[in-house]
Amino acid sequence: RSAIRPNTRALFAESIANARNDVLDTRAVSAVGEEFAIPLIVDNTLATPAILRPLEHGAAIVVHSASKFLAGHGSVLGGVIVDDGRFDAEGAGHNAPNLVLP
């Protein structure tokens, strides 16, 4: 909560952080995002949908690197963006409590 500023438009995190393997508390972070009408975007490259489905835990958008674990090779670069369709981008931030937007 303390990191959110009036110009914050999204929260971005990795489901499992590269290098340290910290696991994101997706439900807790998405709850903060909902409180301020800010979407949580989760990079789920390391976990893949086989291990974790962030949309089921409150994330608004999930990104995957298709050239790593989804496709199993590094010969082609690609990515996948999955939007759950629930986040109102048109009205984002307009009803956020304690948040003054320009």
N, C-alpha and C positions, 0 to 999 in steps of 0.2 A: 504493500500500500504506500509506503513512504517513498518509493521510487517513481510513482506515477506523478506526472507533471501535466499542466494544462495542454501541452502539445503532444502528449502520448496518444498514439493512434492504434497501437497493438502491443501485445505481450508476446515475446518470442522465446522459446526454450527448446532444448533437446529432451526427448523422452528419457534417454540414457545419455548423459553427457560424455562426449568423446574425451578420452584420456583418463579421467578420474572414475568413470562409470557411476556417477551420482545419478540416482533415479528421481525424476521429477514427480512431485505430488500434484498430478494433473488436476485432480478435483479441487484442491485448495487454491491453486493459482487461477483456475478457470472461474472459481467463485469470486475472487477479487476482480477479475476482468468483467464479470457480469455486474458486479456492484457499481463499476464505473462505466459500463456500456462500452467496454474495450474487448476486442476478440483475442483469444489465446491461439497463437499459431505454434504448432509443435512440429519440430523436425524429428521424424520417427525413423530415420535411416538405420540406426543401429538395431532397434528393436524389431522392425518390420511388423506388418499387420498379423503375422503368425504368432507373435509374442504379446503385442500390445496394440489395442485399437483406441487411440486417444479420443476419438469422437465420442465413444461410449462413456468417457470419463469427463466430458465437458469441454473439450477443445472445440474451437469453431472451424479451424483449418488445420490440415495435416499435410506436411510435405515429406516426400521420400526421394532418396537418390535411387533411381532405377538401375544405375550402372554398378551398384555395389551388391547388396544382398538380395534385392528383388530379382535381378536378372542373373546374378552369379558370375559376372565377368566385368572386366574393365575396358573392353574393346570399343564400346559405344557409350557415349555420354547421354544421360537422359534423366528426367525427373518426373514426379507425379505430384499434383496438387489436388487435394480432396477438400471440398467445402461442404459442410453439413447443411447449408442452406438456411440455418436458423438465425444467423447474425444479420441484423438490419443495418447494412452499411450506409444507407441513406440517412438514417436517424442516429447514427453512432455518436455518442457523447452528449446528445441533446438533453437526455434525462438523467445524466450522471449526478449523483449527490456530491456536494462539496468539491465540484470541479467546474472551474470557470473557463470556458473556451472562448477564443477570440472570435 
